[in-house]
Amino acid sequence: MEIILLERIEKLGTIGDVVTVKDGFARNFLLPGKKALRANEANRMLFEANKAKIVADNDARRAEAEKHSVNVEGKSVVLIRASSNAGQLYGSVSVRDIVDALNADGAGIAKSMVVLERPIKTIGVFDVKVTLHPEVVVSVKVNVARSPDEAEQQAAGVDVIKAMFEDEAAADAASEFEAGNGELPEDEAAPAAEAAASEGAAEGDEG
């Protein structure tokens, strides 16, 4: 379907551009959202007659969004969730979860503004886009952790899952050592004994 854009659409164009899109995208998103008009002769004339007002309204909304952006840009929110030992969440973090956390911190945004490319299903720190206006996009950080302490570690750049596995590996190695009373494991002790015997035999021949 050929349409006339009434606002900037990422990867498509800006106000007044005539572009071709899939019918479903136009019918389900662009047209009902008043982001575009069908590109027929009547709508072309309508757009040209109202172009100055459309552009002026867009400029006003963009200026308002730019002011609003200072309350959103760079915000970091913490969401505490239960997860497996591998860091997989029991469920996922939704757009609503992120919006509620941001608004509790004074962001003042709507659900439609958050761009979540894929559901968040693991613990970690994620960069999430917030579209305050088609031409004003800011970024926030969503810190998903199992406890406030882990959230602090992640905010400081620590990979808590990797650190946890490293701690477990170190603990397992220590347990094995203690179980052997400080002796080498069998697979390492046998070659060592053979080497010692060979050295003893060589010394005897020299004597």
Stockholm file with secondary structure:
# STOCKHOLM 1.0

chainA/1-207         MEIILLERIEKLGTIGDVVTVKDGFARNFLLPGKKALRANEANRMLFEANKAKIVADNDARRAEAEKHSVNVEGKSVVLIRASSNAGQLYGSVSVRDIVDALNADGAGIAKSMVVLERPIKTIGVFDVKVTLHPEVVVSVKVNVARSPDEAEQQAAGVDVIKAMFEDEAAADAASEFEAGNGELPEDEAAPAAEAAASEGAAEGDEG
#=GR chainA/1-207 SS CEEEESSCBTTTBCTTCEEECCHHHIIIIITTTTSEEECSHHHHHHHHHHHHHHHHHHHHHHHHHHHHGGGTTTCEEEEECCBCTTSEEEEEECHHHHHHHHHHTTCCCCGGGEECSSCEEESEEEEEEEEEETTEEEEEEEEEESSHHHHHHHHTTCCHHHHHHHHHHHHHHHHHHHHTTTCCCHHHHHHHHHHHHHHHHHHHHHC
#=GC SS_cons         CEEEESSCBTTTBCTTCEEECCHHHIIIIITTTTSEEECSHHHHHHHHHHHHHHHHHHHHHHHHHHHHGGGTTTCEEEEECCBCTTSEEEEEECHHHHHHHHHHTTCCCCGGGEECSSCEEESEEEEEEEEEETTEEEEEEEEEESSHHHHHHHHTTCCHHHHHHHHHHHHHHHHHHHHTTTCCCHHHHHHHHHHHHHHHHHHHHHC
//
